[in-house]
Amino acid sequence: MEHNITLKDRSNLIVSGVEHIYSFSDKKVEVKTSAGQMVIEGENLDMSKLSIDEKVINIDGTINAIIYSKERKTQESFFKKVFK
């Protein structure tokens, strides 16, 4: 699947090739794309469109950063830490 990002005026972001949405808040979005893990940071973030069939999301708000990483860091659960 092809992966593209389009950013208009730092206020509208279109991301294609989205395979999974890990988390979404008004300050941070974590997704898995066909090109790797992506973190979008900003202010007043809002998902204006989600198309599972097309694997596309539209995010409105102030985009401050778009960060790619190879892997999503999974946090150890509280119980795993306690019962080591």
Secondary structure, DSSP 8 states (H G I E B T S, - for coil): ----EEEETTTEEEEESEEEEEEE-SSEEEEEETTEEEEEEEEEEEEEEEETTTTEEEEEEEEEEEEEESS------HHHHHT-
